[in-house]
């Protein structure tokens, strides 16, 4: 599992994907409501498109995610 600043998370995620190593990351997002209503903690899903964006809510589904599943 990986915890740290966003630039480091991006770099390690890229390295893990290149080496085909499973990786989990813990995201630190602002969680104003804790219910996913305010969208303050929304993180884009890796497989979503610009035409049909999909998001995880860190307060509800996290804070730990599979690195391959999030677009950071």
N, CA, C and O of each residue as an XYZ file, in Angstrom:
288
protein
N       0.851     -1.167      0.000
C       0.000      0.000      0.000
C       0.899      1.232      0.000
O       1.987      1.246      0.575
N       0.398      2.255     -0.666
C       1.165      3.474     -0.864
C       0.403      4.667     -0.305
O      -0.786      4.840     -0.572
N       1.101      5.484      0.471
C       0.545      6.717      1.025
C       1.581      7.809      0.817
O       2.772      7.584      1.032
N       1.134      8.998      0.398
C       2.073     10.091      0.228
C       1.523     11.178     -0.658
O       0.336     11.185     -0.986
N       2.391     12.108     -1.051
C       1.955     13.211     -1.898
C       1.576     12.728     -3.301
O       2.081     11.714     -3.782
N       0.679     13.474     -3.943
C       0.139     13.083     -5.247
C       1.212     12.823     -6.311
O       1.092     11.834     -7.035
N       2.256     13.654     -6.447
C       3.281     13.347     -7.463
C       3.952     11.992     -7.238
O       4.265     11.284     -8.195
N       4.173     11.635     -5.975
C       4.767     10.334     -5.680
C       3.791      9.208     -6.014
O       4.194      8.187     -6.572
N       2.504      9.385     -5.676
C       1.508      8.366     -6.002
C       1.461      8.117     -7.503
O       1.395      6.968     -7.942
N       1.496      9.191     -8.292
C       1.467      9.052     -9.752
C       2.678      8.290    -10.258
O       2.553      7.413    -11.112
N       3.857      8.623     -9.729
C       5.090      7.974    -10.183
C       5.107      6.490     -9.831
O       5.478      5.663    -10.665
N       4.716      6.148     -8.627
C       4.722      4.749     -8.218
C       3.629      3.968     -8.940
O       3.829      2.807     -9.297
N       2.469      4.599     -9.158
C       1.399      3.943     -9.920
C       1.897      3.579    -11.317
O       1.670      2.466    -11.791
N       2.573      4.516    -11.970
C       3.104      4.274    -13.318
C       4.116      3.127    -13.298
O       4.075      2.248    -14.158
N       5.012      3.135    -12.331
C       6.019      2.082    -12.223
C       5.362      0.724    -11.959
O       5.756     -0.280    -12.553
N       4.375      0.691    -11.079
C       3.683     -0.563    -10.775
C       2.971     -1.112    -12.011
O       2.975     -2.321    -12.247
N       2.355     -0.217    -12.805
C       1.684     -0.660    -14.024
C       2.686     -1.194    -15.046
O       2.423     -2.198    -15.708
N       3.837     -0.525    -15.176
C       4.871     -0.973    -16.116
C       5.421     -2.341    -15.744
O       5.697     -3.165    -16.616
N       5.581     -2.581    -14.444
C       6.148     -3.846    -13.946
C       5.087     -4.887    -13.635
O       5.410     -5.992    -13.200
N       3.803     -4.538    -13.859
C       2.683     -5.442    -13.592
C       2.663     -5.900    -12.130
O       2.490     -7.081    -11.833
N       2.846     -4.929    -11.229
C       2.844     -5.186     -9.791
C       1.545     -4.642     -9.213
O       1.226     -3.473     -9.431
N       0.790     -5.451     -8.485
C      -0.430     -4.942     -7.847
C      -0.073     -3.839     -6.845
O       0.918     -3.943     -6.123
N      -0.878     -2.804     -6.812
C      -0.575     -1.669     -5.953
C      -1.870     -1.056     -5.441
O      -2.818     -0.865     -6.203
N      -1.907     -0.753     -4.168
C      -3.031     -0.041     -3.571
C      -2.535      1.322     -3.131
O      -1.400      1.468     -2.677
N      -3.403      2.324     -3.270
C      -3.036      3.666     -2.826
C      -4.098      4.193     -1.864
O      -5.283      3.884     -1.982
N      -3.640      4.988     -0.922
C      -4.541      5.635      0.021
C      -4.603      7.111     -0.361
O      -3.591      7.812     -0.337
N      -5.787      7.568     -0.710
C      -5.967      8.947     -1.157
C      -6.394      9.842     -0.003
O      -7.206      9.453      0.836
N      -5.840     11.033      0.025
C      -6.188     12.020      1.028
C      -6.904     13.168      0.338
O      -6.264     14.087     -0.172
N      -8.208     13.117      0.322
C      -9.021     14.164     -0.292
C      -9.846     14.849      0.784
O     -10.096     14.275      1.843
N     -10.263     16.069      0.512
C     -11.140     16.774      1.448
C     -12.483     16.066      1.495
O     -13.076     15.757      0.461
N     -12.950     15.817      2.696
C     -14.215     15.117      2.883
C     -15.142     15.998      3.720
O     -15.232     15.843      4.938
N     -15.816     16.905      3.061
C     -16.654     17.867      3.770
C     -17.882     17.223      4.393
O     -18.188     17.480      5.557
N     -18.589     16.392      3.641
C     -19.856     15.847      4.159
C     -19.722     14.410      4.665
O     -20.468     14.004      5.556
N     -18.801     13.647      4.125
C     -18.649     12.254      4.527
C     -19.706     11.321      3.958
O     -19.754     10.145      4.318
N     -20.559     11.837      3.067
C     -21.633     11.035      2.474
C     -21.544     10.927      0.961
O     -22.317     10.183      0.357
N     -20.624     11.647      0.332
C     -20.506     11.640     -1.122
C     -21.431     12.610     -1.815
O     -21.520     12.607     -3.043
N     -22.120     13.440     -1.057
C     -23.086     14.376     -1.620
C     -22.412     15.647     -2.143
O     -22.789     16.163     -3.195
N     -21.428     16.145     -1.419
C     -20.816     17.429     -1.776
C     -19.839     17.308     -2.955
O     -19.481     18.319     -3.560
N     -19.411     16.102     -3.282
C     -18.470     15.805     -4.375
C     -17.073     16.377     -4.138
O     -16.268     16.443     -5.067
N     -16.782     16.784     -2.924
C     -15.456     17.306     -2.602
C     -14.369     16.253     -2.668
O     -13.199     16.580     -2.864
N     -14.736     15.007     -2.510
C     -13.748     13.931     -2.492
C     -13.805     13.062     -3.743
O     -13.248     11.964     -3.757
N     -14.463     13.531     -4.778
C     -14.619     12.733     -6.004
C     -13.285     12.577     -6.728
O     -12.563     13.553     -6.931
N     -12.965     11.343     -7.115
C     -11.758     11.018     -7.870
C     -12.197     10.233     -9.095
O     -12.947      9.263     -8.983
N     -11.730     10.653    -10.263
C     -12.151     10.040    -11.519
C     -11.684      8.586    -11.620
O     -10.557      8.249    -11.259
N     -12.576      7.746    -12.116
C     -12.228      6.349    -12.362
C     -11.324      6.263    -13.579
O     -11.486      7.031    -14.528
N     -10.390      5.352    -13.561
C      -9.403      5.223    -14.629
C     -10.029      4.872    -15.969
O      -9.545      5.317    -17.009
N     -11.082      4.095    -15.962
C     -11.666      3.633    -17.225
C     -12.816      4.500    -17.716
O     -13.478      4.147    -18.692
N     -13.064      5.627    -17.058
C     -14.155      6.491    -17.509
C     -13.687      7.352    -18.673
O     -12.493      7.606    -18.829
N     -14.621      7.790    -19.475
C     -14.306      8.610    -20.640
C     -14.686     10.062    -20.376
O     -15.419     10.358    -19.432
N     -14.188     10.955    -21.206
C     -14.557     12.364    -21.075
C     -16.031     12.578    -21.400
O     -16.662     13.482    -20.852
N     -16.578     11.761    -22.277
C     -17.987     11.871    -22.641
C     -18.904     11.349    -21.537
O     -20.022     11.835    -21.365
N     -18.423     10.364    -20.798
C     -19.221      9.758    -19.734
C     -18.342      9.562    -18.490
O     -17.991      8.431    -18.156
N     -17.987     10.657    -17.805
C     -17.091     10.519    -16.653
C     -17.761      9.797    -15.481
O     -18.949      9.978    -15.214
N     -16.978      8.989    -14.804
C     -17.435      8.272    -13.613
C     -16.430      8.542    -12.502
O     -15.234      8.694    -12.751
N     -16.932      8.598    -11.271
C     -16.089      8.969    -10.142
C     -16.279      8.029     -8.959
O     -17.356      7.470     -8.752
N     -15.194      7.866     -8.179
C     -15.267      7.247     -6.865
C     -15.414      8.377     -5.858
O     -14.945      9.490     -6.096
N     -16.058      8.099     -4.742
C     -16.090      9.041     -3.634
C     -15.180      8.475     -2.552
O     -15.439      7.403     -2.003
N     -14.115      9.205     -2.253
C     -13.125      8.729     -1.298
C     -13.764      8.496      0.072
O     -13.392      7.561      0.782
N     -14.724      9.345      0.444
C     -15.352      9.207      1.760
C     -16.198      7.949      1.875
O     -16.361      7.422      2.976
N     -16.731      7.462      0.786
C     -17.598      6.278      0.819
C     -16.871      5.016      0.384
O     -17.041      3.968      1.006
N     -16.078      5.090     -0.654
C     -15.457      3.900     -1.223
C     -14.010      3.711     -0.850
O     -13.399      2.729     -1.269
N     -13.446      4.599     -0.089
C     -12.021      4.567      0.191
C     -11.745      4.740      1.664
O     -12.601      4.451      2.500
N     -10.603      5.189      1.974
C      -9.661      5.941      1.159
C      -8.689      5.082      0.355
O      -7.903      5.617     -0.427
N      -8.729      3.747      0.533
C      -7.793      2.874     -0.173
C      -8.453      2.325     -1.431
O      -9.571      1.810     -1.394
N      -7.729      2.447     -2.553
C      -8.200      1.977     -3.853
C      -7.089      1.204     -4.547
O      -5.908      1.397     -4.258
N      -7.478      0.331     -5.462
C      -6.494     -0.283     -6.347
C      -5.970      0.826     -7.256
O      -6.760      1.571     -7.837
N      -4.662      0.944     -7.384
C      -4.068      2.030     -8.172
C      -4.557      2.002     -9.612
O      -4.741      3.058    -10.217
N      -4.768      0.828    -10.170
C      -5.191      0.714    -11.565
C      -6.601      1.242    -11.788
O      -6.978      1.517    -12.927
N      -7.393      1.391    -10.716
C      -8.778      1.799    -10.845
C      -9.001      3.311    -10.820
O     -10.064      3.775    -11.231
N      -8.025      4.088    -10.348
C      -8.211      5.538    -10.216
C      -7.323      6.298    -11.189
O      -6.220      5.863    -11.519
N      -7.826      7.439    -11.641
C      -7.089      8.321    -12.547
C      -6.518      9.464    -11.718
O      -7.201     10.450    -11.441
N      -5.267      9.318    -11.330
C      -4.640     10.370    -10.536
C      -3.537     11.027    -11.313
O      -2.887     11.943    -10.808
